Amino acid sequence: MIYPAPLEQGSVIAVTAFSSGINDAAKGRYQHVVTDLKEKGYVIIEGKCLMGNRKHVSASAEQRADELMSFLLDDTLDAIAAPWGGELTMEILPLLDFDRLKEAKPKWLFGFSDISTLMVVMSSKLNWATAHSPNLMNLVANETETLTANFLTNITTNTGTSFTQYASQEYTDKWPDSVTNTAAVLEPYLKTQWHWLVAPLSESSIEGRLIGGCWDTLIHLFDTPYLDLKNYAKQHEEGVILYLENVEMTPADLTRSILSMKFKGVFTHLKAILLGRSAYPDSDDKDDLNYYEVIKRHLSDLGIPVLIDMDIGHVPPNLTLINGALAKVGYEEGDWRITQSLI
């Protein structure tokens, strides 16, 4: 893996929307976040494909791809961030010149949701480490939730060293009202409980190279040139840990997605699976299929460990997960934890 330089005071972060731009209601929050980052010593460069959101996007696919390419090829930059995810990052993938990018200085890309659609491709095709993490719009200076507040510390980790995170104590299914209060923070109130759907046979933890993101979008990339897990696994003899989180797939959608992955042989390339909490609400009708029934029925027979209800994705908070890092995940000394080595 190729790790970008750690971010620090003076690092230059370019902001552009890979998919959804910033609408009028979100401009106050965005300015609040940018002000906080500048006060911390970061240099912020804003792209033209950022403000405005029409038909799910900030600009045409061609405009978004051109701006992203210009940033990716600009070696004065240290990171590229989208404000948040969206729906249509996939549109820009065929418009990127990956041969040219092989010669560029690696830069951090970070965030979650549709941002992961781009990040897994950069990690899979270019071996750039990328960071599945809180989104830019979550990075207010007064955030009190530990995993979110520590992102900027985690991303300062030096290549060759490691950092450890612990399961949150509580999570929330409600995003803060950042329109009314631009400095609004997360307010967790539900008990977090990571647990094994399928436990390791002998150890209390698992180890392997991380890659993953939003299940709703990655399902369309598996077994394509953009996310070739077979080749990724060949490059990493330690084994691959795939992490995923469901946003909008119904239990039936999720069933079809898992079966599609089985039909394509995706799971044969994996050492373990990590799942975030599902954001799709289960029906109150007990005769309806639900999320836990689906994952138990279709992921319990893979012959690999599966850890579920982790701090990943659209039911915050979010861990910082480095695509490409060598991770050790499990229950040790009375705590659920994940240690990532940037080696």
Solvent accessible surface area in square Angstrom, and as a share of the most:
residue,aa,sasa,rsa
1,M,54,0.24
2,I,82,0.42
3,Y,25,0.09
4,P,5,0.03
5,A,68,0.53
6,P,37,0.23
7,L,0,0.00
8,E,114,0.51
9,Q,143,0.63
10,G,45,0.44
11,S,7,0.04
12,V,27,0.15
13,I,1,0.01
14,A,0,0.00
15,V,0,0.00
16,T,1,0.01
17,A,1,0.01
18,F,4,0.02
19,S,1,0.01
20,S,16,0.10
21,G,1,0.01
22,I,0,0.00
23,N,67,0.34
24,D,117,0.60
25,A,56,0.44
26,A,8,0.07
27,K,79,0.34
28,G,35,0.34
29,R,9,0.03
30,Y,0,0.00
31,Q,88,0.39
32,H,55,0.24
33,V,0,0.00
34,V,6,0.03
35,T,69,0.40
36,D,15,0.08
37,L,2,0.01
38,K,110,0.47
39,E,137,0.61
40,K,77,0.33
41,G,28,0.27
42,Y,18,0.07
43,V,72,0.41
44,I,20,0.10
45,I,72,0.36
46,E,87,0.39
47,G,12,0.12
48,K,193,0.82
49,C,9,0.05
50,L,3,0.01
51,M,73,0.33
52,G,33,0.32
53,N,65,0.33
54,R,176,0.64
55,K,148,0.63
56,H,102,0.46
57,V,20,0.12
58,S,21,0.13
59,A,22,0.17
60,S,50,0.32
61,A,18,0.14
62,E,103,0.46
63,Q,104,0.46
64,R,4,0.01
65,A,1,0.01
66,D,100,0.52
67,E,23,0.10
68,L,1,0.01
69,M,18,0.08
70,S,62,0.40
71,F,25,0.10
72,L,0,0.00
73,L,52,0.26
74,D,50,0.26
75,D,75,0.39
76,T,99,0.58
77,L,1,0.00
78,D,34,0.18
79,A,0,0.00
80,I,0,0.00
81,A,0,0.00
82,A,0,0.00
83,P,0,0.00
84,W,74,0.26
85,G,6,0.06
86,G,28,0.26
87,E,89,0.40
88,L,60,0.30
89,T,1,0.00
90,M,76,0.34
91,E,74,0.33
92,I,0,0.00
93,L,3,0.02
94,P,91,0.57
95,L,80,0.40
96,L,13,0.06
97,D,56,0.29
98,F,24,0.10
99,D,102,0.53
100,R,137,0.50
101,L,0,0.00
102,K,125,0.53
103,E,151,0.68
104,A,13,0.10
105,K,71,0.30
106,P,28,0.18
107,K,0,0.00
108,W,3,0.01
109,L,0,0.00
110,F,2,0.01
111,G,0,0.00
112,F,7,0.03
113,S,15,0.09
114,D,2,0.01
115,I,1,0.01
116,S,0,0.00
117,T,0,0.00
118,L,0,0.00
119,M,0,0.00
120,V,0,0.00
121,V,0,0.00
122,M,0,0.00
123,S,0,0.00
124,S,12,0.08
125,K,71,0.30
126,L,13,0.06
127,N,44,0.23
128,W,5,0.02
129,A,0,0.00
130,T,0,0.00
131,A,0,0.00
132,H,0,0.00
133,S,0,0.00
134,P,3,0.02
135,N,9,0.04
136,L,1,0.00
137,M,11,0.05
138,N,22,0.11
139,L,11,0.06
140,V,7,0.04
141,A,63,0.49
142,N,76,0.39
143,E,16,0.07
144,T,110,0.64
145,E,16,0.07
146,T,85,0.49
147,L,9,0.04
148,T,5,0.03
149,A,51,0.40
150,N,63,0.32
151,F,0,0.00
152,L,27,0.13
153,T,88,0.51
154,N,14,0.07
155,I,2,0.01
156,T,55,0.32
157,T,18,0.11
158,N,91,0.47
159,T,78,0.45
160,G,49,0.47
161,T,68,0.39
162,S,57,0.37
163,F,25,0.10
164,T,57,0.33
165,Q,10,0.05
166,Y,102,0.39
167,A,19,0.15
168,S,15,0.10
169,Q,152,0.68
170,E,77,0.34
171,Y,45,0.17
172,T,2,0.01
173,D,84,0.44
174,K,134,0.57
175,W,107,0.38
176,P,32,0.20
177,D,84,0.44
178,S,27,0.17
179,V,95,0.55
180,T,115,0.67
181,N,78,0.40
182,T,46,0.27
183,A,23,0.18
184,A,12,0.10
185,V,31,0.18
186,L,9,0.05
187,E,133,0.60
188,P,38,0.24
189,Y,102,0.39
190,L,55,0.27
191,K,159,0.67
192,T,12,0.07
193,Q,119,0.53
194,W,3,0.01
195,H,67,0.30
196,W,54,0.19
197,L,44,0.22
198,V,35,0.20
199,A,54,0.42
200,P,23,0.14
201,L,189,0.94
202,S,102,0.66
203,E,121,0.54
204,S,59,0.38
205,S,18,0.12
206,I,14,0.07
207,E,75,0.33
208,G,0,0.00
209,R,19,0.07
210,L,0,0.00
211,I,0,0.00
212,G,0,0.00
213,G,0,0.00
214,C,4,0.03
215,W,2,0.01
216,D,28,0.15
217,T,20,0.12
218,L,0,0.00
219,I,19,0.10
220,H,114,0.51
221,L,3,0.02
222,F,1,0.01
223,D,100,0.52
224,T,42,0.24
225,P,102,0.64
226,Y,52,0.20
227,L,1,0.00
228,D,58,0.30
229,L,6,0.03
230,K,110,0.47
231,N,66,0.34
232,Y,1,0.01
233,A,26,0.20
234,K,148,0.63
235,Q,78,0.35
236,H,14,0.06
237,E,171,0.77
238,E,57,0.25
239,G,18,0.17
240,V,1,0.00
241,I,0,0.00
242,L,1,0.00
243,Y,0,0.00
244,L,1,0.01
245,E,1,0.01
246,N,3,0.02
247,V,24,0.14
248,E,110,0.49
249,M,19,0.08
250,T,42,0.24
251,P,17,0.11
252,A,47,0.36
253,D,47,0.24
254,L,1,0.00
255,T,22,0.13
256,R,147,0.54
257,S,10,0.07
258,I,0,0.00
259,L,55,0.27
260,S,33,0.21
261,M,1,0.00
262,K,58,0.25
263,F,166,0.69
264,K,89,0.38
265,G,19,0.18
266,V,6,0.03
267,F,14,0.06
268,T,110,0.64
269,H,51,0.23
270,L,14,0.07
271,K,90,0.38
272,A,0,0.00
273,I,1,0.01
274,L,0,0.00
275,L,1,0.01
276,G,1,0.01
277,R,14,0.05
278,S,27,0.17
279,A,37,0.29
280,Y,74,0.28
281,P,102,0.64
282,D,60,0.31
283,S,59,0.38
284,D,153,0.79
285,D,72,0.38
286,K,193,0.82
287,D,130,0.67
288,D,66,0.34
289,L,59,0.29
290,N,47,0.24
291,Y,11,0.04
292,Y,106,0.40
293,E,72,0.32
294,V,1,0.00
295,I,0,0.00
296,K,134,0.57
297,R,147,0.54
298,H,26,0.11
299,L,1,0.01
300,S,50,0.32
301,D,100,0.52
302,L,41,0.20
303,G,75,0.72
304,I,24,0.12
305,P,22,0.14
306,V,0,0.00
307,L,0,0.00
308,I,2,0.01
309,D,17,0.09
310,M,0,0.00
311,D,0,0.00
312,I,1,0.01
313,G,0,0.00
314,H,38,0.17
315,V,12,0.07
316,P,2,0.01
317,P,0,0.00
318,N,5,0.02
319,L,1,0.00
320,T,0,0.00
321,L,0,0.00
322,I,2,0.01
323,N,0,0.00
324,G,0,0.00
325,A,0,0.00
326,L,24,0.12
327,A,1,0.01
328,K,88,0.37
329,V,0,0.00
330,G,0,0.00
331,Y,100,0.38
332,E,46,0.21
333,E,158,0.71
334,G,50,0.48
335,D,63,0.32
336,W,47,0.17
337,R,40,0.15
338,I,0,0.00
339,T,37,0.22
340,Q,0,0.00
341,S,27,0.18
342,L,4,0.02
343,I,94,0.48
